[in-house]
Amino acid sequence: MDPRIGIIGGSGLYSMPGFEAQREVALDTPWGAPSDNYVVGKLAGKDVAFLARHGRGHRLSPSELNFRANIYGLKTLGVERIISLSAVGSLKQEHRPLDFLLPDQFVDRTRGRISTFFGEGLVAHVGFSDPVCPEVAEVVYQAASSQGVSVKKGGTYVCMEGPAFSTRAESELYRSWGMDVVGMTNLQEAKLAREAEICYGIIALSTDYDCWHDSHDDVTVEAIIKIIHQNVAMAKNIIRHAVAEIGGERPCSCGSAMQYAVITDRSVIPEEVKLKLAPIIGKYL
């Protein structure tokens, strides 16, 4: 079984029902262990690999996530497209709690997270002007629309460090910038997926109005979990319908994103680095 589709489940989505012929795959990577074992099986007739981003039982905070290991593991399994689900706070009145948003841009407010596979003698600069694969986003949008849910395609996701929620001043600052939603995880995934030449799309589940809304109580885990439980079943349904429609050749440019990205003279790249990054960049070296 060679899964071409990866699903990363965020808060509230720790398993993916509907799998056939499930098996767990424990992988080690040059950067250590992923968040959990990958669950590989068939969903909607397609080979799929599922990963619980925070580990089953939600054991890992956003700042503790081993993003490189998570994406590297999916790459070595053969994944070419990722659908990632995340809970987010809404920064605009129009994105109501229980709505779905498919962001296509990011602003980074994290601190010290490593979001590249490169370094140690190999320098590469990948294009990231459009961080989300438009093909995956369109498939997900059509799947969500067909289920009659409130979904909007496009918008900017500001990725903050956490794990504490925003201060009121931060929330208002993000709103003044025109941000749509705030979350803690997706930016690093998107950057690493681009370097791994994996198509990446996001389903952002709006759980609250952050803390800026006058009629909205301060954000609490209890309130967020309640919203997540109401919508996670629909999110799983959207993913199943999207997976059913994904397949065949990739018409986007994600699969060749690294073709001209390596700037280091090939003759001086350390052999151990070439070996370490063979699944990522080997075909160009």
C-alpha positions as protocol buffer text, in pm:
chain_id: "A"
residue {
  index: 1
  type: MET
  ca { x: 0 y: 0 z: 0 }
}
residue {
  index: 2
  type: ASP
  ca { x: 148 y: 330 z: -115 }
}
residue {
  index: 3
  type: PRO
  ca { x: -56 y: 624 z: 23 }
}
residue {
  index: 4
  type: ARG
  ca { x: -62 y: 928 z: -204 }
}
residue {
  index: 5
  type: ILE
  ca { x: -289 y: 1133 z: 22 }
}
residue {
  index: 6
  type: GLY
  ca { x: -204 y: 1245 z: 376 }
}
residue {
  index: 7
  type: ILE
  ca { x: -445 y: 1374 z: 637 }
}
residue {
  index: 8
  type: ILE
  ca { x: -320 y: 1569 z: 938 }
}
residue {
  index: 9
  type: GLY
  ca { x: -579 y: 1589 z: 1212 }
}
residue {
  index: 10
  type: GLY
  ca { x: -576 y: 1881 z: 1452 }
}
residue {
  index: 11
  type: SER
  ca { x: -760 y: 1947 z: 1777 }
}
residue {
  index: 12
  type: GLY
  ca { x: -1056 y: 1710 z: 1806 }
}
residue {
  index: 13
  type: LEU
  ca { x: -954 y: 1490 z: 1512 }
}
residue {
  index: 14
  type: TYR
  ca { x: -730 y: 1217 z: 1644 }
}
residue {
  index: 15
  type: SER
  ca { x: -853 y: 934 z: 1422 }
}
residue {
  index: 16
  type: MET
  ca { x: -1017 y: 899 z: 1084 }
}
residue {
  index: 17
  type: PRO
  ca { x: -1319 y: 666 z: 1080 }
}
residue {
  index: 18
  type: GLY
  ca { x: -1401 y: 482 z: 762 }
}
residue {
  index: 19
  type: PHE
  ca { x: -1058 y: 335 z: 699 }
}
residue {
  index: 20
  type: GLU
  ca { x: -1037 y: -9 z: 546 }
}
residue {
  index: 21
  type: ALA
  ca { x: -738 y: -238 z: 603 }
}
residue {
  index: 22
  type: GLN
  ca { x: -585 y: -12 z: 863 }
}
residue {
  index: 23
  type: ARG
  ca { x: -228 y: -59 z: 980 }
}
residue {
  index: 24
  type: GLU
  ca { x: -2 y: 153 z: 1194 }
}
residue {
  index: 25
  type: VAL
  ca { x: 341 y: 260 z: 1071 }
}
residue {
  index: 26
  type: ALA
  ca { x: 602 y: 370 z: 1324 }
}
residue {
  index: 27
  type: LEU
  ca { x: 872 y: 579 z: 1158 }
}
residue {
  index: 28
  type: ASP
  ca { x: 1193 y: 736 z: 1277 }
}
residue {
  index: 29
  type: THR
  ca { x: 1341 y: 1028 z: 1084 }
}
residue {
  index: 30
  type: PRO
  ca { x: 1668 y: 1224 z: 1085 }
}
residue {
  index: 31
  type: TRP
  ca { x: 1485 y: 1472 z: 1311 }
}
residue {
  index: 32
  type: GLY
  ca { x: 1340 y: 1217 z: 1550 }
}
residue {
  index: 33
  type: ALA
  ca { x: 993 y: 1070 z: 1586 }
}
residue {
  index: 34
  type: PRO
  ca { x: 672 y: 1216 z: 1440 }
}
residue {
  index: 35
  type: SER
  ca { x: 380 y: 1313 z: 1664 }
}
residue {
  index: 36
  type: ASP
  ca { x: 239 y: 960 z: 1653 }
}
residue {
  index: 37
  type: ASN
  ca { x: 231 y: 648 z: 1440 }
}
residue {
  index: 38
  type: TYR
  ca { x: 87 y: 697 z: 1093 }
}
residue {
  index: 39
  type: VAL
  ca { x: -236 y: 508 z: 1029 }
}
residue {
  index: 40
  type: VAL
  ca { x: -237 y: 381 z: 671 }
}
residue {
  index: 41
  type: GLY
  ca { x: -540 y: 238 z: 494 }
}
residue {
  index: 42
  type: LYS
  ca { x: -808 y: 301 z: 237 }
}
residue {
  index: 43
  type: LEU
  ca { x: -1057 y: 585 z: 258 }
}
residue {
  index: 44
  type: ALA
  ca { x: -1314 y: 646 z: -15 }
}
residue {
  index: 45
  type: GLY
  ca { x: -1125 y: 392 z: -224 }
}
residue {
  index: 46
  type: LYS
  ca { x: -791 y: 577 z: -199 }
}
residue {
  index: 47
  type: ASP
  ca { x: -472 y: 489 z: -14 }
}
residue {
  index: 48
  type: VAL
  ca { x: -440 y: 738 z: 272 }
}
residue {
  index: 49
  type: ALA
  ca { x: -200 y: 803 z: 560 }
}
residue {
  index: 50
  type: PHE
  ca { x: -341 y: 973 z: 870 }
}
residue {
  index: 51
  type: LEU
  ca { x: -142 y: 1152 z: 1142 }
}
residue {
  index: 52
  type: ALA
  ca { x: -275 y: 1298 z: 1466 }
}
residue {
  index: 53
  type: ARG
  ca { x: -81 y: 1628 z: 1478 }
}
residue {
  index: 54
  type: HIS
  ca { x: -82 y: 1655 z: 1858 }
}
residue {
  index: 55
  type: GLY
  ca { x: -64 y: 1279 z: 1917 }
}
residue {
  index: 56
  type: ARG
  ca { x: -355 y: 1068 z: 2024 }
}
residue {
  index: 57
  type: GLY
  ca { x: -481 y: 1208 z: 2353 }
}
residue {
  index: 58
  type: HIS
  ca { x: -351 y: 1555 z: 2254 }
}
residue {
  index: 59
  type: ARG
  ca { x: -11 y: 1519 z: 2424 }
}
residue {
  index: 60
  type: LEU
  ca { x: 194 y: 1777 z: 2230 }
}
residue {
  index: 61
  type: SER
  ca { x: 155 y: 2155 z: 2240 }
}
residue {
  index: 62
  type: PRO
  ca { x: 200 y: 2360 z: 1919 }
}
residue {
  index: 63
  type: SER
  ca { x: 550 y: 2465 z: 2027 }
}
residue {
  index: 64
  type: GLU
  ca { x: 652 y: 2103 z: 2089 }
}
residue {
  index: 65
  type: LEU
  ca { x: 549 y: 1966 z: 1750 }
}
residue {
  index: 66
  type: ASN
  ca { x: 822 y: 1801 z: 1544 }
}
residue {
  index: 67
  type: PHE
  ca { x: 705 y: 1949 z: 1213 }
}
residue {
  index: 68
  type: ARG
  ca { x: 1005 y: 1825 z: 1017 }
}
residue {
  index: 69
  type: ALA
  ca { x: 956 y: 1467 z: 1131 }
}
residue {
  index: 70
  type: ASN
  ca { x: 581 y: 1481 z: 1059 }
}
residue {
  index: 71
  type: ILE
  ca { x: 620 y: 1601 z: 699 }
}
residue {
  index: 72
  type: TYR
  ca { x: 933 y: 1393 z: 628 }
}
residue {
  index: 73
  type: GLY
  ca { x: 747 y: 1082 z: 740 }
}
residue {
  index: 74
  type: LEU
  ca { x: 457 y: 1154 z: 506 }
}
residue {
  index: 75
  type: LYS
  ca { x: 703 y: 1212 z: 221 }
}
residue {
  index: 76
  type: THR
  ca { x: 881 y: 882 z: 277 }
}
residue {
  index: 77
  type: LEU
  ca { x: 545 y: 703 z: 281 }
}
residue {
  index: 78
  type: GLY
  ca { x: 482 y: 836 z: -71 }
}
residue {
  index: 79
  type: VAL
  ca { x: 230 y: 1111 z: 10 }
}
residue {
  index: 80
  type: GLU
  ca { x: 185 y: 1373 z: -265 }
}
residue {
  index: 81
  type: ARG
  ca { x: -110 y: 1571 z: -125 }
}
residue {
  index: 82
  type: ILE
  ca { x: -194 y: 1675 z: 232 }
}
residue {
  index: 83
  type: ILE
  ca { x: -528 y: 1787 z: 372 }
}
residue {
  index: 84
  type: SER
  ca { x: -470 y: 1947 z: 712 }
}
residue {
  index: 85
  type: LEU
  ca { x: -747 y: 2023 z: 961 }
}
residue {
  index: 86
  type: SER
  ca { x: -704 y: 2290 z: 1231 }
}
residue {
  index: 87
  type: ALA
  ca { x: -914 y: 2477 z: 1485 }
}
residue {
  index: 88
  type: VAL
  ca { x: -872 y: 2855 z: 1457 }
}
residue {
  index: 89
  type: GLY
  ca { x: -1001 y: 3175 z: 1611 }
}
residue {
  index: 90
  type: SER
  ca { x: -1197 y: 3411 z: 1387 }
}
residue {
  index: 91
  type: LEU
  ca { x: -1076 y: 3770 z: 1347 }
}
residue {
  index: 92
  type: LYS
  ca { x: -1368 y: 3886 z: 1132 }
}
residue {
  index: 93
  type: GLN
  ca { x: -1740 y: 3901 z: 1201 }
}
residue {
  index: 94
  type: GLU
  ca { x: -1811 y: 3717 z: 875 }
}
residue {
  index: 95
  type: HIS
  ca { x: -1623 y: 3405 z: 984 }
}
residue {
  index: 96
  type: ARG
  ca { x: -1866 y: 3276 z: 1242 }
}
residue {
  index: 97
  type: PRO
  ca { x: -1796 y: 2998 z: 1490 }
}
residue {
  index: 98
  type: LEU
  ca { x: -1884 y: 2665 z: 1320 }
}
residue {
  index: 99
  type: ASP
  ca { x: -1789 y: 2806 z: 977 }
}
residue {
  index: 100
  type: PHE
  ca { x: -1515 y: 2654 z: 766 }
}
residue {
  index: 101
  type: LEU
  ca { x: -1243 y: 2865 z: 603 }
}
residue {
  index: 102
  type: LEU
  ca { x: -980 y: 2754 z: 351 }
}
residue {
  index: 103
  type: PRO
  ca { x: -690 y: 2999 z: 402 }
}
residue {
  index: 104
  type: ASP
  ca { x: -445 y: 3061 z: 119 }
}
residue {
  index: 105
  type: GLN
  ca { x: -202 y: 3303 z: 287 }
}
residue {
  index: 106
  type: PHE
  ca { x: -2 y: 3321 z: 611 }
}
residue {
  index: 107
  type: VAL
  ca { x: 164 y: 3570 z: 843 }
}
residue {
  index: 108
  type: ASP
  ca { x: 422 y: 3429 z: 1086 }
}
residue {
  index: 109
  type: ARG
  ca { x: 415 y: 3534 z: 1452 }
}
residue {
  index: 110
  type: THR
  ca { x: 597 y: 3226 z: 1588 }
}
residue {
  index: 111
  type: ARG
  ca { x: 937 y: 3242 z: 1758 }
}
residue {
  index: 112
  type: GLY
  ca { x: 1227 y: 3005 z: 1706 }
}
residue {
  index: 113
  type: ARG
  ca { x: 1044 y: 2726 z: 1526 }
}
residue {
  index: 114
  type: ILE
  ca { x: 1242 y: 2549 z: 1255 }
}
residue {
  index: 115
  type: SER
  ca { x: 1044 y: 2540 z: 933 }
}
residue {
  index: 116
  type: THR
  ca { x: 1299 y: 2417 z: 679 }
}
residue {
  index: 117
  type: PHE
  ca { x: 1475 y: 2092 z: 602 }
}
residue {
  index: 118
  type: PHE
  ca { x: 1783 y: 2277 z: 479 }
}
residue {
  index: 119
  type: GLY
  ca { x: 2104 y: 2395 z: 640 }
}
residue {
  index: 120
  type: GLU
  ca { x: 2417 y: 2208 z: 751 }
}
residue {
  index: 121
  type: GLY
  ca { x: 2592 y: 2284 z: 422 }
}
residue {
  index: 122
  type: LEU
  ca { x: 2295 y: 2279 z: 185 }
}
residue {
  index: 123
  type: VAL
  ca { x: 2112 y: 2606 z: 125 }
}
residue {
  index: 124
  type: ALA
  ca { x: 1784 y: 2623 z: -67 }
}
residue {
  index: 125
  type: HIS
  ca { x: 1526 y: 2898 z: -113 }
}
residue {
  index: 126
  type: VAL
  ca { x: 1186 y: 2769 z: -223 }
}
residue {
  index: 127
  type: GLY
  ca { x: 911 y: 2991 z: -362 }
}
residue {
  index: 128
  type: PHE
  ca { x: 633 y: 3046 z: -110 }
}
residue {
  index: 129
  type: SER
  ca { x: 433 y: 3338 z: -248 }
}
residue {
  index: 130
  type: ASP
  ca { x: 126 y: 3114 z: -276 }
}
residue {
  index: 131
  type: PRO
  ca { x: 168 y: 2873 z: 14 }
}
residue {
  index: 132
  type: VAL
  ca { x: -145 y: 2662 z: -41 }
}
residue {
  index: 133
  type: CYS
  ca { x: -197 y: 2433 z: -338 }
}
residue {
  index: 134
  type: PRO
  ca { x: -487 y: 2578 z: -543 }
}
residue {
  index: 135
  type: GLU
  ca { x: -586 y: 2234 z: -674 }
}
residue {
  index: 136
  type: VAL
  ca { x: -625 y: 2083 z: -326 }
}
residue {
  index: 137
  type: ALA
  ca { x: -807 y: 2395 z: -204 }
}
residue {
  index: 138
  type: GLU
  ca { x: -1056 y: 2373 z: -489 }
}
residue {
  index: 139
  type: VAL
  ca { x: -1126 y: 2003 z: -431 }
}
residue {
  index: 140
  type: VAL
  ca { x: -1184 y: 2066 z: -60 }
}
residue {
  index: 141
  type: TYR
  ca { x: -1403 y: 2368 z: -136 }
}
residue {
  index: 142
  type: GLN
  ca { x: -1622 y: 2167 z: -373 }
}
residue {
  index: 143
  type: ALA
  ca { x: -1646 y: 1883 z: -121 }
}
residue {
  index: 144
  type: ALA
  ca { x: -1752 y: 2123 z: 156 }
}
residue {
  index: 145
  type: SER
  ca { x: -2000 y: 2304 z: -70 }
}
residue {
  index: 146
  type: SER
  ca { x: -2159 y: 1976 z: -173 }
}
residue {
  index: 147
  type: GLN
  ca { x: -2230 y: 1901 z: 195 }
}
residue {
  index: 148
  type: GLY
  ca { x: -2413 y: 2230 z: 246 }
}
residue {
  index: 149
  type: VAL
  ca { x: -2177 y: 2369 z: 509 }
}
residue {
  index: 150
  type: SER
  ca { x: -2078 y: 2735 z: 539 }
}
residue {
  index: 151
  type: VAL
  ca { x: -1735 y: 2748 z: 375 }
}
residue {
  index: 152
  type: LYS
  ca { x: -1524 y: 3033 z: 238 }
}
residue {
  index: 153
  type: LYS
  ca { x: -1221 y: 2987 z: 13 }
}
residue {
  index: 154
  type: GLY
  ca { x: -927 y: 3221 z: 64 }
}
residue {
  index: 155
  type: GLY
  ca { x: -807 y: 3433 z: 353 }
}
residue {
  index: 156
  type: THR
  ca { x: -503 y: 3497 z: 569 }
}
residue {
  index: 157
  type: TYR
  ca { x: -405 y: 3283 z: 867 }
}
residue {
  index: 158
  type: VAL
  ca { x: -180 y: 3447 z: 1127 }
}
residue {
  index: 159
  type: CYS
  ca { x: 24 y: 3178 z: 1300 }
}
residue {
  index: 160
  type: MET
  ca { x: 107 y: 3267 z: 1661 }
}
residue {
  index: 161
  type: GLU
  ca { x: 335 y: 3084 z: 1903 }
}
residue {
  index: 162
  type: GLY
  ca { x: 94 y: 2998 z: 2183 }
}
residue {
  index: 163
  type: PRO
  ca { x: 13 y: 2796 z: 2378 }
}
residue {
  index: 164
  type: ALA
  ca { x: -167 y: 3084 z: 2552 }
}
residue {
  index: 165
  type: PHE
  ca { x: -442 y: 3246 z: 2348 }
}
residue {
  index: 166
  type: SER
  ca { x: -403 y: 3605 z: 2218 }
}
residue {
  index: 167
  type: THR
  ca { x: -410 y: 3911 z: 2437 }
}
residue {
  index: 168
  type: ARG
  ca { x: -684 y: 4157 z: 2348 }
}
residue {
  index: 169
  type: ALA
  ca { x: -417 y: 4395 z: 2209 }
}
residue {
  index: 170
  type: GLU
  ca { x: -274 y: 4122 z: 1986 }
}
residue {
  index: 171
  type: SER
  ca { x: -619 y: 4026 z: 1862 }
}
residue {
  index: 172
  type: GLU
  ca { x: -695 y: 4386 z: 1769 }
}
residue {
  index: 173
  type: LEU
  ca { x: -353 y: 4420 z: 1602 }
}
residue {
  index: 174
  type: TYR
  ca { x: -420 y: 4116 z: 1383 }
}
residue {
  index: 175
  type: ARG
  ca { x: -758 y: 4259 z: 1290 }
}
residue {
  index: 176
  type: SER
  ca { x: -599 y: 4592 z: 1194 }
}
residue {
  index: 177
  type: TRP
  ca { x: -370 y: 4398 z: 959 }
}
residue {
  index: 178
  type: GLY
  ca { x: -672 y: 4243 z: 787 }
}
residue {
  index: 179
  type: MET
  ca { x: -605 y: 3889 z: 911 }
}
residue {
  index: 180
  type: ASP
  ca { x: -893 y: 3642 z: 884 }
}
residue {
  index: 181
  type: VAL
  ca { x: -811 y: 3375 z: 1142 }
}
residue {
  index: 182
  type: VAL
  ca { x: -548 y: 3300 z: 1406 }
}
residue {
  index: 183
  type: GLY
  ca { x: -399 y: 2958 z: 1475 }
}
residue {
  index: 184
  type: MET
  ca { x: -82 y: 2796 z: 1607 }
}
residue {
  index: 185
  type: THR
  ca { x: 28 y: 2518 z: 1371 }
}
residue {
  index: 186
  type: ASN
  ca { x: -28 y: 2537 z: 996 }
}
residue {
  index: 187
  type: LEU
  ca { x: 248 y: 2769 z: 875 }
}
residue {
  index: 188
  type: GLN
  ca { x: 537 y: 2535 z: 950 }
}
residue {
  index: 189
  type: GLU
  ca { x: 351 y: 2244 z: 791 }
}
residue {
  index: 190
  type: ALA
  ca { x: 290 y: 2446 z: 476 }
}
residue {
  index: 191
  type: LYS
  ca { x: 654 y: 2555 z: 443 }
}
residue {
  index: 192
  type: LEU
  ca { x: 790 y: 2205 z: 492 }
}
residue {
  index: 193
  type: ALA
  ca { x: 530 y: 2053 z: 260 }
}
residue {
  index: 194
  type: ARG
  ca { x: 643 y: 2296 z: -12 }
}
residue {
  index: 195
  type: GLU
  ca { x: 1007 y: 2196 z: 37 }
}
residue {
  index: 196
  type: ALA
  ca { x: 900 y: 1830 z: 22 }
}
residue {
  index: 197
  type: GLU
  ca { x: 708 y: 1906 z: -300 }
}
residue {
  index: 198
  type: ILE
  ca { x: 381 y: 1794 z: -142 }
}
residue {
  index: 199
  type: CYS
  ca { x: 58 y: 1974 z: -228 }
}
residue {
  index: 200
  type: TYR
  ca { x: -89 y: 2126 z: 90 }
}
residue {
  index: 201
  type: GLY
  ca { x: -438 y: 2243 z: 173 }
}
residue {
  index: 202
  type: ILE
  ca { x: -605 y: 2355 z: 497 }
}
residue {
  index: 203
  type: ILE
  ca { x: -951 y: 2316 z: 644 }
}
residue {
  index: 204
  type: ALA
  ca { x: -971 y: 2578 z: 920 }
}
residue {
  index: 205
  type: LEU
  ca { x: -1258 y: 2531 z: 1165 }
}
residue {
  index: 206
  type: SER
  ca { x: -1362 y: 2856 z: 1328 }
}
residue {
  index: 207
  type: THR
  ca { x: -1429 y: 2786 z: 1695 }
}
residue {
  index: 208
  type: ASP
  ca { x: -1458 y: 3136 z: 1844 }
}
residue {
  index: 209
  type: TYR
  ca { x: -1413 y: 3510 z: 1784 }
}
residue {
  index: 210
  type: ASP
  ca { x: -1076 y: 3512 z: 1963 }
}
residue {
  index: 211
  type: CYS
  ca { x: -1106 y: 3783 z: 2235 }
}
residue {
  index: 212
  type: TRP
  ca { x: -1180 y: 4094 z: 2028 }
}
residue {
  index: 213
  type: HIS
  ca { x: -1558 y: 4057 z: 1998 }
}
residue {
  index: 214
  type: ASP
  ca { x: -1757 y: 4276 z: 2241 }
}
residue {
  index: 215
  type: SER
  ca { x: -2033 y: 4021 z: 2289 }
}
residue {
  index: 216
  type: HIS
  ca { x: -1793 y: 3728 z: 2303 }
}
residue {
  index: 217
  type: ASP
  ca { x: -1658 y: 3584 z: 2626 }
}
residue {
  index: 218
  type: ASP
  ca { x: -1285 y: 3533 z: 2663 }
}
residue {
  index: 219
  type: VAL
  ca { x: -1162 y: 3222 z: 2483 }
}
residue {
  index: 220
  type: THR
  ca { x: -1173 y: 2904 z: 2691 }
}
residue {
  index: 221
  type: VAL
  ca { x: -1075 y: 2547 z: 2610 }
}
residue {
  index: 222
  type: GLU
  ca { x: -1418 y: 2431 z: 2729 }
}
residue {
  index: 223
  type: ALA
  ca { x: -1598 y: 2652 z: 2476 }
}
residue {
  index: 224
  type: ILE
  ca { x: -1362 y: 2556 z: 2194 }
}
residue {
  index: 225
  type: ILE
  ca { x: -1398 y: 2183 z: 2258 }
}
residue {
  index: 226
  type: LYS
  ca { x: -1776 y: 2217 z: 2252 }
}
residue {
  index: 227
  type: ILE
  ca { x: -1764 y: 2380 z: 1905 }
}
residue {
  index: 228
  type: ILE
  ca { x: -1509 y: 2128 z: 1778 }
}
residue {
  index: 229
  type: HIS
  ca { x: -1728 y: 1836 z: 1880 }
}
residue {
  index: 230
  type: GLN
  ca { x: -2021 y: 1990 z: 1694 }
}
residue {
  index: 231
  type: ASN
  ca { x: -1829 y: 2024 z: 1371 }
}
residue {
  index: 232
  type: VAL
  ca { x: -1568 y: 1749 z: 1368 }
}
residue {
  index: 233
  type: ALA
  ca { x: -1813 y: 1496 z: 1223 }
}
residue {
  index: 234
  type: MET
  ca { x: -1884 y: 1730 z: 933 }
}
residue {
  index: 235
  type: ALA
  ca { x: -1510 y: 1789 z: 886 }
}
residue {
  index: 236
  type: LYS
  ca { x: -1455 y: 1415 z: 856 }
}
residue {
  index: 237
  type: ASN
  ca { x: -1735 y: 1397 z: 601 }
}
residue {
  index: 238
  type: ILE
  ca { x: -1578 y: 1679 z: 398 }
}
residue {
  index: 239
  type: ILE
  ca { x: -1242 y: 1502 z: 404 }
}
residue {
  index: 240
  type: ARG
  ca { x: -1397 y: 1176 z: 283 }
}
residue {
  index: 241
  type: HIS
  ca { x: -1565 y: 1351 z: -10 }
}
residue {
  index: 242
  type: ALA
  ca { x: -1246 y: 1541 z: -95 }
}
residue {
  index: 243
  type: VAL
  ca { x: -1034 y: 1226 z: -87 }
}
residue {
  index: 244
  type: ALA
  ca { x: -1278 y: 1057 z: -324 }
}
residue {
  index: 245
  type: GLU
  ca { x: -1220 y: 1333 z: -580 }
}
residue {
  index: 246
  type: ILE
  ca { x: -841 y: 1349 z: -552 }
}
residue {
  index: 247
  type: GLY
  ca { x: -634 y: 1144 z: -790 }
}
residue {
  index: 248
  type: GLY
  ca { x: -427 y: 1125 z: -1102 }
}
residue {
  index: 249
  type: GLU
  ca { x: -153 y: 1360 z: -1215 }
}
residue {
  index: 250
  type: ARG
  ca { x: -91 y: 1685 z: -1031 }
}
residue {
  index: 251
  type: PRO
  ca { x: -154 y: 1983 z: -1260 }
}
residue {
  index: 252
  type: CYS
  ca { x: -3 y: 2230 z: -1012 }
}
residue {
  index: 253
  type: SER
  ca { x: 363 y: 2329 z: -971 }
}
residue {
  index: 254
  type: CYS
  ca { x: 402 y: 2186 z: -619 }
}
residue {
  index: 255
  type: GLY
  ca { x: 567 y: 1868 z: -749 }
}
residue {
  index: 256
  type: SER
  ca { x: 860 y: 2064 z: -894 }
}
residue {
  index: 257
  type: ALA
  ca { x: 889 y: 2339 z: -631 }
}
residue {
  index: 258
  type: MET
  ca { x: 1254 y: 2260 z: -552 }
}
residue {
  index: 259
  type: GLN
  ca { x: 1378 y: 2234 z: -910 }
}
residue {
  index: 260
  type: TYR
  ca { x: 1565 y: 2565 z: -900 }
}
residue {
  index: 261
  type: ALA
  ca { x: 1574 y: 2619 z: -523 }
}
residue {
  index: 262
  type: VAL
  ca { x: 1917 y: 2481 z: -434 }
}
residue {
  index: 263
  type: ILE
  ca { x: 2179 y: 2757 z: -438 }
}
residue {
  index: 264
  type: THR
  ca { x: 2474 y: 2561 z: -292 }
}
residue {
  index: 265
  type: ASP
  ca { x: 2739 y: 2431 z: -532 }
}
residue {
  index: 266
  type: ARG
  ca { x: 2666 y: 2059 z: -561 }
}
residue {
  index: 267
  type: SER
  ca { x: 3035 y: 1975 z: -527 }
}
residue {
  index: 268
  type: VAL
  ca { x: 3055 y: 2111 z: -172 }
}
residue {
  index: 269
  type: ILE
  ca { x: 2734 y: 1963 z: -28 }
}
residue {
  index: 270
  type: PRO
  ca { x: 2832 y: 1715 z: 247 }
}
residue {
  index: 271
  type: GLU
  ca { x: 2756 y: 1355 z: 156 }
}
residue {
  index: 272
  type: GLU
  ca { x: 2579 y: 1292 z: 486 }
}
residue {
  index: 273
  type: VAL
  ca { x: 2345 y: 1585 z: 414 }
}
residue {
  index: 274
  type: LYS
  ca { x: 2273 y: 1449 z: 65 }
}
residue {
  index: 275
  type: LEU
  ca { x: 2184 y: 1114 z: 221 }
}
residue {
  index: 276
  type: LYS
  ca { x: 1972 y: 1272 z: 494 }
}
residue {
  index: 277
  type: LEU
  ca { x: 1773 y: 1478 z: 243 }
}
residue {
  index: 278
  type: ALA
  ca { x: 1755 y: 1220 z: -35 }
}
residue {
  index: 279
  type: PRO
  ca { x: 1373 y: 1184 z: -11 }
}
residue {
  index: 280
  type: ILE
  ca { x: 1338 y: 1563 z: -28 }
}
residue {
  index: 281
  type: ILE
  ca { x: 1597 y: 1677 z: -282 }
}
residue {
  index: 282
  type: GLY
  ca { x: 1767 y: 1362 z: -410 }
}
residue {
  index: 283
  type: LYS
  ca { x: 1622 y: 1377 z: -762 }
}
residue {
  index: 284
  type: TYR
  ca { x: 1791 y: 1715 z: -819 }
}
residue {
  index: 285
  type: LEU
  ca { x: 2132 y: 1613 z: -683 }
}
